[in-house]
Amino acid sequence: MHETATAHSAGPDAHSVEEAKKHMRTYAIVGVALIIGTILTVWASFINFGSREINIVAALLIASTKGFLVAGFFMHLISEKKLIYSLLGCTAFFFAALMYLTVLSMQRDSIIHIQ
């Protein structure tokens, strides 16, 4: 009777060994994917895809994929609530807007270069 009371008093935060093994397997798979992504990043840095812009897009795609893996699995955003996704979406939106403004300011006829 004491074992049953102890098992129930552990609460919803108690994890079984099988659950822990499942999470460890997921972390190992994500870790291997990140290592492969790093190797892919180094490999892609030596390839000329035709233009500088395409090289940058390729690097950003690889980095975004690795960032998603870190944020999604190691930071547990993949199982979080709607608020977390909303904040992540706002951050991505403003990041994209700032990158757009940066690229826009590099053009010759932008307001920064007009004298």
N, CA, C and O atoms as a GROMACS GRO file, in nm:
protein
  460
    1MET      N    1   0.081  -0.119   0.000
    1MET     CA    2   0.000   0.000   0.000
    1MET      C    3   0.086   0.126   0.000
    1MET      O    4   0.049   0.228  -0.058
    2HIS      N    5   0.200   0.118   0.064
    2HIS     CA    6   0.289   0.233   0.070
    2HIS      C    7   0.346   0.266  -0.069
    2HIS      O    8   0.361   0.384  -0.102
    3GLU      N    9   0.377   0.163  -0.150
    3GLU     CA   10   0.431   0.185  -0.284
    3GLU      C   11   0.330   0.256  -0.373
    3GLU      O   12   0.367   0.342  -0.453
    4THR      N   13   0.203   0.220  -0.361
    4THR     CA   14   0.099   0.282  -0.441
    4THR      C   15   0.085   0.429  -0.404
    4THR      O   16   0.071   0.515  -0.491
    5ALA      N   17   0.088   0.459  -0.276
    5ALA     CA   18   0.078   0.598  -0.232
    5ALA      C   19   0.198   0.678  -0.281
    5ALA      O   20   0.183   0.794  -0.319
    6THR      N   21   0.316   0.618  -0.279
    6THR     CA   22   0.435   0.688  -0.327
    6THR      C   23   0.426   0.712  -0.477
    6THR      O   24   0.464   0.819  -0.525
    7ALA      N   25   0.377   0.613  -0.550
    7ALA     CA   26   0.366   0.628  -0.696
    7ALA      C   27   0.267   0.737  -0.732
    7ALA      O   28   0.290   0.812  -0.827
    8HIS      N   29   0.157   0.746  -0.659
    8HIS     CA   30   0.058   0.848  -0.689
    8HIS      C   31   0.101   0.986  -0.640
    8HIS      O   32   0.061   1.087  -0.698
    9SER      N   33   0.180   0.990  -0.535
    9SER     CA   34   0.222   1.120  -0.482
    9SER      C   35   0.331   1.184  -0.567
    9SER      O   36   0.361   1.302  -0.551
   10ALA      N   37   0.390   1.106  -0.658
   10ALA     CA   38   0.495   1.162  -0.744
   10ALA      C   39   0.437   1.268  -0.837
   10ALA      O   40   0.509   1.359  -0.879
   11GLY      N   41   0.311   1.258  -0.869
   11GLY     CA   42   0.245   1.362  -0.948
   11GLY      C   43   0.267   1.348  -1.096
   11GLY      O   44   0.328   1.252  -1.144
   12PRO      N   45   0.216   1.446  -1.170
   12PRO     CA   46   0.222   1.438  -1.316
   12PRO      C   47   0.361   1.465  -1.372
   12PRO      O   48   0.385   1.440  -1.490
   13ASP      N   49   0.454   1.516  -1.288
   13ASP     CA   50   0.587   1.545  -1.338
   13ASP      C   51   0.679   1.424  -1.337
   13ASP      O   52   0.790   1.428  -1.391
   14ALA      N   53   0.633   1.315  -1.277
   14ALA     CA   54   0.714   1.194  -1.272
   14ALA      C   55   0.720   1.131  -1.411
   14ALA      O   56   0.618   1.120  -1.480
   15HIS      N   57   0.840   1.091  -1.451
   15HIS     CA   58   0.859   1.031  -1.582
   15HIS      C   59   0.908   0.888  -1.566
   15HIS      O   60   0.984   0.857  -1.475
   16SER      N   61   0.864   0.805  -1.654
   16SER     CA   62   0.910   0.667  -1.653
   16SER      C   63   1.043   0.657  -1.727
   16SER      O   64   1.084   0.750  -1.796
   17VAL      N   65   1.108   0.546  -1.710
   17VAL     CA   66   1.235   0.522  -1.777
   17VAL      C   67   1.215   0.520  -1.929
   17VAL      O   68   1.300   0.567  -2.003
   18GLU      N   69   1.102   0.466  -1.974
   18GLU     CA   70   1.075   0.460  -2.117
   18GLU      C   71   1.060   0.600  -2.177
   18GLU      O   72   1.109   0.628  -2.286
   19GLU      N   73   0.993   0.688  -2.103
   19GLU     CA   74   0.978   0.826  -2.150
   19GLU      C   75   1.113   0.896  -2.158
   19GLU      O   76   1.142   0.967  -2.254
   20ALA      N   77   1.196   0.874  -2.057
   20ALA     CA   78   1.329   0.936  -2.057
   20ALA      C   79   1.412   0.885  -2.173
   20ALA      O   80   1.484   0.962  -2.237
   21LYS      N   81   1.403   0.756  -2.202
   21LYS     CA   82   1.477   0.699  -2.315
   21LYS      C   83   1.427   0.757  -2.447
   21LYS      O   84   1.505   0.782  -2.539
   22LYS      N   85   1.296   0.778  -2.456
   22LYS     CA   86   1.238   0.837  -2.577
   22LYS      C   87   1.291   0.979  -2.598
   22LYS      O   88   1.326   1.016  -2.710
   23HIS      N   89   1.296   1.058  -2.490
   23HIS     CA   90   1.347   1.195  -2.501
   23HIS      C   91   1.496   1.196  -2.534
   23HIS      O   92   1.542   1.277  -2.614
   24MET      N   93   1.571   1.106  -2.473
   24MET     CA   94   1.715   1.098  -2.501
   24MET      C   95   1.739   1.060  -2.647
   24MET      O   96   1.832   1.111  -2.710
   25ARG      N   97   1.656   0.971  -2.700
   25ARG     CA   98   1.669   0.932  -2.841
   25ARG      C   99   1.640   1.052  -2.931
   25ARG      O  100   1.710   1.074  -3.030
   26THR      N  101   1.536   1.128  -2.897
   26THR     CA  102   1.504   1.248  -2.976
   26THR      C  103   1.618   1.347  -2.972
   26THR      O  104   1.656   1.402  -3.076
   27TYR      N  105   1.675   1.371  -2.853
   27TYR     CA  106   1.787   1.465  -2.841
   27TYR      C  107   1.909   1.416  -2.919
   27TYR      O  108   1.980   1.496  -2.979
   28ALA      N  109   1.932   1.286  -2.918
   28ALA     CA  110   2.045   1.231  -2.993
   28ALA      C  111   2.025   1.250  -3.143
   28ALA      O  112   2.118   1.287  -3.214
   29ILE      N  113   1.904   1.226  -3.191
   29ILE     CA  114   1.875   1.244  -3.334
   29ILE      C  115   1.891   1.390  -3.374
   29ILE      O  116   1.950   1.421  -3.478
   30VAL      N  117   1.839   1.481  -3.291
   30VAL     CA  118   1.853   1.624  -3.320
   30VAL      C  119   2.000   1.665  -3.314
   30VAL      O  120   2.045   1.744  -3.397
   31GLY      N  121   2.075   1.612  -3.218
   31GLY     CA  122   2.218   1.642  -3.210
   31GLY      C  123   2.293   1.598  -3.334
   31GLY      O  124   2.378   1.671  -3.385
   32VAL      N  125   2.262   1.478  -3.382
   32VAL     CA  126   2.326   1.428  -3.506
   32VAL      C  127   2.285   1.516  -3.624
   32VAL      O  128   2.368   1.547  -3.710
   33ALA      N  129   2.159   1.557  -3.629
   33ALA     CA  130   2.113   1.645  -3.737
   33ALA      C  131   2.186   1.779  -3.733
   33ALA      O  132   2.218   1.835  -3.837
   34LEU      N  133   2.213   1.830  -3.612
   34LEU     CA  134   2.287   1.956  -3.600
   34LEU      C  135   2.433   1.939  -3.645
   34LEU      O  136   2.489   2.029  -3.708
   35ILE      N  137   2.493   1.827  -3.613
   35ILE     CA  138   2.630   1.801  -3.658
   35ILE      C  139   2.632   1.792  -3.811
   35ILE      O  140   2.721   1.847  -3.875
   36ILE      N  141   2.536   1.722  -3.868
   36ILE     CA  142   2.527   1.712  -4.014
   36ILE      C  143   2.504   1.850  -4.075
   36ILE      O  144   2.562   1.884  -4.178
   37GLY      N  145   2.420   1.931  -4.011
   37GLY     CA  146   2.396   2.068  -4.058
   37GLY      C  147   2.521   2.152  -4.054
   37GLY      O  148   2.544   2.233  -4.144
   38THR      N  149   2.603   2.134  -3.952
   38THR     CA  150   2.729   2.208  -3.943
   38THR      C  151   2.824   2.165  -4.053
   38THR      O  152   2.889   2.249  -4.115
   39ILE      N  153   2.833   2.035  -4.078
   39ILE     CA  154   2.917   1.986  -4.187
   39ILE      C  155   2.865   2.038  -4.320
   39ILE      O  156   2.944   2.077  -4.407
   40LEU      N  157   2.734   2.040  -4.338
   40LEU     CA  158   2.673   2.093  -4.460
   40LEU      C  159   2.702   2.242  -4.477
   40LEU      O  160   2.724   2.289  -4.588
   41THR      N  161   2.703   2.315  -4.367
   41THR     CA  162   2.735   2.458  -4.372
   41THR      C  163   2.877   2.480  -4.420
   41THR      O  164   2.902   2.564  -4.507
   42VAL      N  165   2.971   2.406  -4.365
   42VAL     CA  166   3.111   2.419  -4.406
   42VAL      C  167   3.127   2.378  -4.551
   42VAL      O  168   3.196   2.445  -4.628
   43TRP      N  169   3.063   2.268  -4.590
   43TRP     CA  170   3.071   2.221  -4.728
   43TRP      C  171   3.014   2.324  -4.824
   43TRP      O  172   3.073   2.352  -4.929
   44ALA      N  173   2.899   2.381  -4.789
   44ALA     CA  174   2.833   2.478  -4.877
   44ALA      C  175   2.913   2.608  -4.887
   44ALA      O  176   2.900   2.680  -4.986
   45SER      N  177   2.994   2.638  -4.788
   45SER     CA  178   3.072   2.762  -4.793
   45SER      C  179   3.180   2.757  -4.901
   45SER      O  180   3.227   2.862  -4.946
   46PHE      N  181   3.219   2.638  -4.942
   46PHE     CA  182   3.321   2.624  -5.046
   46PHE      C  183   3.262   2.613  -5.186
   46PHE      O  184   3.337   2.606  -5.283
   47ILE      N  185   3.130   2.610  -5.197
   47ILE     CA  186   3.065   2.594  -5.327
   47ILE      C  187   3.016   2.730  -5.376
   47ILE      O  188   2.958   2.807  -5.300
   48ASN      N  189   3.040   2.758  -5.504
   48ASN     CA  190   2.987   2.879  -5.565
   48ASN      C  191   2.857   2.842  -5.636
   48ASN      O  192   2.860   2.771  -5.737
   49PHE      N  193   2.746   2.888  -5.584
   49PHE     CA  194   2.616   2.853  -5.641
   49PHE      C  195   2.577   2.943  -5.759
   49PHE      O  196   2.464   2.935  -5.807
   50GLY      N  197   2.667   3.025  -5.805
   50GLY     CA  198   2.638   3.109  -5.920
   50GLY      C  199   2.641   3.257  -5.889
   50GLY      O  200   2.686   3.336  -5.972
   51SER      N  201   2.596   3.294  -5.773
   51SER     CA  202   2.602   3.434  -5.735
   51SER      C  203   2.612   3.444  -5.583
   51SER      O  204   2.582   3.350  -5.509
   52ARG      N  205   2.654   3.559  -5.540
   52ARG     CA  206   2.670   3.582  -5.396
   52ARG      C  207   2.537   3.571  -5.323
   52ARG      O  208   2.531   3.519  -5.211
   53GLU      N  209   2.430   3.620  -5.385
   53GLU     CA  210   2.298   3.618  -5.322
   53GLU      C  211   2.249   3.475  -5.299
   53GLU      O  212   2.192   3.444  -5.194
   54ILE      N  213   2.271   3.389  -5.397
   54ILE     CA  214   2.228   3.250  -5.383
   54ILE      C  215   2.309   3.181  -5.274
   54ILE      O  216   2.255   3.100  -5.198
   55ASN      N  217   2.439   3.213  -5.265
   55ASN     CA  218   2.521   3.158  -5.157
   55ASN      C  219   2.467   3.201  -5.021
   55ASN      O  220   2.462   3.120  -4.928
   56ILE      N  221   2.428   3.326  -5.009
   56ILE     CA  222   2.375   3.377  -4.883
   56ILE      C  223   2.242   3.310  -4.850
   56ILE      O  224   2.218   3.273  -4.735
   57VAL      N  225   2.156   3.293  -4.950
   57VAL     CA  226   2.027   3.226  -4.927
   57VAL      C  227   2.050   3.082  -4.882
   57VAL      O  228   1.981   3.035  -4.791
   58ALA      N  229   2.144   3.013  -4.944
   58ALA     CA  230   2.174   2.874  -4.905
   58ALA      C  231   2.222   2.870  -4.760
   58ALA      O  232   2.179   2.784  -4.682
   59ALA      N  233   2.311   2.961  -4.723
   59ALA     CA  234   2.362   2.965  -4.585
   59ALA      C  235   2.250   2.997  -4.486
   59ALA      O  236   2.244   2.938  -4.378
   60LEU      N  237   2.162   3.089  -4.523
   60LEU     CA  238   2.052   3.124  -4.433
   60LEU      C  239   1.952   3.009  -4.419
   60LEU      O  240   1.896   2.990  -4.311
   61LEU      N  241   1.928   2.934  -4.524
   61LEU     CA  242   1.838   2.819  -4.515
   61LEU      C  243   1.893   2.712  -4.421
   61LEU      O  244   1.820   2.656  -4.339
   62ILE      N  245   2.023   2.686  -4.434
   62ILE     CA  246   2.084   2.588  -4.345
   62ILE      C  247   2.081   2.637  -4.201
   62ILE      O  248   2.048   2.562  -4.110
   63ALA      N  249   2.115   2.764  -4.180
   63ALA     CA  250   2.115   2.821  -4.044
   63ALA      C  251   1.974   2.824  -3.985
   63ALA      O  252   1.956   2.798  -3.866
   64SER      N  253   1.875   2.856  -4.067
   64SER     CA  254   1.736   2.858  -4.019
   64SER      C  255   1.690   2.718  -3.977
   64SER      O  256   1.621   2.703  -3.877
   65THR      N  257   1.728   2.618  -4.055
   65THR     CA  258   1.692   2.481  -4.020
   65THR      C  259   1.756   2.440  -3.888
   65THR      O  260   1.690   2.380  -3.802
   66LYS      N  261   1.884   2.472  -3.872
   66LYS     CA  262   1.950   2.439  -3.746
   66LYS      C  263   1.891   2.519  -3.630
   66LYS      O  264   1.878   2.466  -3.520
   67GLY      N  265   1.856   2.644  -3.653
   67GLY     CA  266   1.792   2.724  -3.549
   67GLY      C  267   1.657   2.668  -3.508
   67GLY      O  268   1.623   2.669  -3.390
   68PHE      N  269   1.580   2.620  -3.606
   68PHE     CA  270   1.452   2.557  -3.574
   68PHE      C  271   1.472   2.433  -3.489
   68PHE      O  272   1.398   2.411  -3.393
   69LEU      N  273   1.571   2.352  -3.522
   69LEU     CA  274   1.596   2.232  -3.443
   69LEU      C  275   1.632   2.266  -3.299
   69LEU      O  276   1.584   2.202  -3.206
   70VAL      N  277   1.718   2.366  -3.281
   70VAL     CA  278   1.756   2.405  -3.145
   70VAL      C  279   1.636   2.462  -3.070
   70VAL      O  280   1.608   2.421  -2.958
   71ALA      N  281   1.566   2.556  -3.132
   71ALA     CA  282   1.452   2.619  -3.065
   71ALA      C  283   1.338   2.520  -3.044
   71ALA      O  284   1.274   2.520  -2.940
   72GLY      N  285   1.313   2.437  -3.142
   72GLY     CA  286   1.200   2.345  -3.133
   72GLY      C  287   1.218   2.233  -3.034
   72GLY      O  288   1.126   2.200  -2.959
   73PHE      N  289   1.337   2.173  -3.032
   73PHE     CA  290   1.356   2.055  -2.949
   73PHE      C  291   1.431   2.085  -2.820
   73PHE      O  292   1.385   2.045  -2.712
   74PHE      N  293   1.544   2.154  -2.827
   74PHE     CA  294   1.621   2.180  -2.705
   74PHE      C  295   1.555   2.286  -2.618
   74PHE      O  296   1.567   2.280  -2.495
   75MET      N  297   1.486   2.381  -2.677
   75MET     CA  298   1.416   2.483  -2.599
   75MET      C  299   1.269   2.448  -2.581
   75MET      O  300   1.194   2.527  -2.522
   76HIS      N  301   1.226   2.334  -2.630
   76HIS     CA  302   1.091   2.279  -2.612
   76HIS      C  303   0.981   2.368  -2.671
   76HIS      O  304   0.868   2.366  -2.622
   77LEU      N  305   1.011   2.445  -2.774
   77LEU     CA  306   0.908   2.529  -2.836
   77LEU      C  307   0.812   2.447  -2.921
   77LEU      O  308   0.702   2.492  -2.951
   78ILE      N  309   0.852   2.328  -2.959
   78ILE     CA  310   0.767   2.246  -3.045
   78ILE      C  311   0.644   2.197  -2.970
   78ILE      O  312   0.544   2.160  -3.031
   79SER      N  313   0.650   2.198  -2.837
   79SER     CA  314   0.535   2.152  -2.759
   79SER      C  315   0.476   2.262  -2.671
   79SER      O  316   0.398   2.234  -2.581
   80GLU      N  317   0.513   2.386  -2.697
   80GLU     CA  318   0.464   2.497  -2.613
   80GLU      C  319   0.330   2.550  -2.662
   80GLU      O  320   0.276   2.504  -2.762
   81LYS      N  321   0.280   2.644  -2.589
   81LYS     CA  322   0.147   2.700  -2.613
   81LYS      C  323   0.148   2.804  -2.726
   81LYS      O  324   0.253   2.838  -2.781
   82LYS      N  325   0.031   2.852  -2.756
   82LYS     CA  326   0.009   2.948  -2.865
   82LYS      C  327   0.086   3.078  -2.844
   82LYS      O  328   0.134   3.137  -2.941
   83LEU      N  329   0.100   3.124  -2.721
   83LEU     CA  330   0.170   3.250  -2.692
   83LEU      C  331   0.316   3.243  -2.736
   83LEU      O  332   0.368   3.339  -2.792
   84ILE      N  333   0.380   3.130  -2.710
   84ILE     CA  334   0.520   3.115  -2.747
   84ILE      C  335   0.535   3.122  -2.899
   84ILE      O  336   0.626   3.188  -2.951
   85TYR      N  337   0.445   3.054  -2.970
   85TYR     CA  338   0.450   3.060  -3.116
   85TYR      C  339   0.422   3.200  -3.168
   85TYR      O  340   0.483   3.242  -3.266
   86SER      N  341   0.333   3.272  -3.104
   86SER     CA  342   0.304   3.409  -3.144
   86SER      C  343   0.426   3.498  -3.126
   86SER      O  344   0.459   3.578  -3.214
   87LEU      N  345   0.494   3.484  -3.014
   87LEU     CA  346   0.615   3.562  -2.990
   87LEU      C  347   0.725   3.525  -3.089
   87LEU      O  348   0.797   3.612  -3.138
   88LEU      N  349   0.738   3.399  -3.117
   88LEU     CA  350   0.837   3.354  -3.214
   88LEU      C  351   0.805   3.409  -3.353
   88LEU      O  352   0.894   3.451  -3.426
   89GLY      N  353   0.677   3.409  -3.389
   89GLY     CA  354   0.636   3.464  -3.518
   89GLY      C  355   0.663   3.613  -3.528
   89GLY      O  356   0.709   3.661  -3.632
   90CYS      N  357   0.634   3.686  -3.422
   90CYS     CA  358   0.662   3.831  -3.420
   90CYS      C  359   0.812   3.857  -3.435
   90CYS      O  360   0.854   3.947  -3.507
   91THR      N  361   0.892   3.778  -3.366
   91THR     CA  362   1.037   3.793  -3.375
   91THR      C  363   1.084   3.767  -3.517
   91THR      O  364   1.165   3.843  -3.571
   92ALA      N  365   1.034   3.662  -3.579
   92ALA     CA  366   1.072   3.631  -3.717
   92ALA      C  367   1.027   3.741  -3.812
   92ALA      O  368   1.100   3.777  -3.905
   93PHE      N  369   0.908   3.795  -3.790
   93PHE     CA  370   0.859   3.904  -3.875
   93PHE      C  371   0.949   4.026  -3.867
   93PHE      O  372   0.990   4.081  -3.969
   94PHE      N  373   0.980   4.068  -3.745
   94PHE     CA  374   1.063   4.187  -3.729
   94PHE      C  375   1.207   4.164  -3.777
   94PHE      O  376   1.271   4.255  -3.828
   95PHE      N  377   1.257   4.042  -3.760
   95PHE     CA  378   1.388   4.010  -3.813
   95PHE      C  379   1.389   4.022  -3.966
   95PHE      O  380   1.479   4.082  -4.024
   96ALA      N  381   1.287   3.966  -4.030
   96ALA     CA  382   1.277   3.975  -4.176
   96ALA      C  383   1.262   4.120  -4.220
   96ALA      O  384   1.320   4.160  -4.321
   97ALA      N  385   1.184   4.199  -4.147
   97ALA     CA  386   1.167   4.340  -4.182
   97ALA      C  387   1.299   4.415  -4.172
   97ALA      O  388   1.331   4.496  -4.259
   98LEU      N  389   1.375   4.389  -4.067
   98LEU     CA  390   1.504   4.456  -4.052
   98LEU      C  391   1.602   4.413  -4.160
   98LEU      O  392   1.681   4.495  -4.208
   99MET      N  393   1.600   4.286  -4.198
   99MET     CA  394   1.687   4.240  -4.306
   99MET      C  395   1.647   4.306  -4.438
   99MET      O  396   1.733   4.342  -4.518
  100TYR      N  397   1.516   4.321  -4.461
  100TYR     CA  398   1.468   4.387  -4.582
  100TYR      C  399   1.515   4.532  -4.585
  100TYR      O  400   1.561   4.581  -4.688
  101LEU      N  401   1.503   4.601  -4.472
  101LEU     CA  402   1.548   4.741  -4.467
  101LEU      C  403   1.698   4.751  -4.487
  101LEU      O  404   1.746   4.847  -4.548
  102THR      N  405   1.773   4.655  -4.438
  102THR     CA  406   1.918   4.656  -4.458
  102THR      C  407   1.952   4.639  -4.605
  102THR      O  408   2.035   4.713  -4.658
  103VAL      N  409   1.889   4.545  -4.671
  103VAL     CA  410   1.914   4.523  -4.814
  103VAL      C  411   1.866   4.644  -4.893
  103VAL      O  412   1.933   4.687  -4.987
  104LEU      N  413   1.753   4.700  -4.857
  104LEU     CA  414   1.700   4.818  -4.925
  104LEU      C  415   1.795   4.937  -4.913
  104LEU      O  416   1.811   5.013  -5.008
  105SER      N  417   1.858   4.953  -4.797
  105SER     CA  418   1.948   5.066  -4.777
  105SER      C  419   2.077   5.052  -4.856
  105SER      O  420   2.150   5.150  -4.873
  106MET      N  421   2.107   4.933  -4.905
  106MET     CA  422   2.230   4.912  -4.981
  106MET      C  423   2.217   4.953  -5.127
  106MET      O  424   2.317   4.958  -5.199
  107GLN      N  425   2.097   4.983  -5.173
  107GLN     CA  426   2.079   5.025  -5.312
  107GLN      C  427   2.122   5.170  -5.327
  107GLN      O  428   2.110   5.250  -5.235
  108ARG      N  429   2.173   5.203  -5.445
  108ARG     CA  430   2.227   5.336  -5.470
  108ARG      C  431   2.124   5.447  -5.454
  108ARG      O  432   2.156   5.554  -5.401
  109ASP      N  433   2.003   5.424  -5.499
  109ASP     CA  434   1.903   5.530  -5.497
  109ASP      C  435   1.819   5.531  -5.369
  109ASP      O  436   1.712   5.591  -5.365
  110SER      N  437   1.868   5.464  -5.265
  110SER     CA  438   1.792   5.466  -5.139
  110SER      C  439   1.807   5.601  -5.071
  110SER      O  440   1.894   5.680  -5.106
  111ILE      N  441   1.721   5.627  -4.976
  111ILE     CA  442   1.718   5.757  -4.910
  111ILE      C  443   1.847   5.785  -4.834
  111ILE      O  444   1.881   5.901  -4.810
  112ILE      N  445   1.918   5.682  -4.796
  112ILE     CA  446   2.045   5.701  -4.723
  112ILE      C  447   2.151   5.760  -4.813
  112ILE      O  448   2.234   5.839  -4.768
  113HIS      N  449   2.150   5.722  -4.942
  113HIS     CA  450   2.254   5.765  -5.034
  113HIS      C  451   2.221   5.894  -5.109
  113HIS      O  452   2.307   5.947  -5.180
  114ILE      N  453   2.102   5.943  -5.096
  114ILE     CA  454   2.064   6.067  -5.164
  114ILE      C  455   2.125   6.185  -5.090
  114ILE      O  456   2.112   6.196  -4.968
  115GLN      N  457   2.190   6.272  -5.164
  115GLN     CA  458   2.255   6.387  -5.100
  115GLN      C  459   2.194   6.517  -5.143
  115GLN      O  460   2.236   6.623  -5.098
   0.00000   0.00000   0.00000
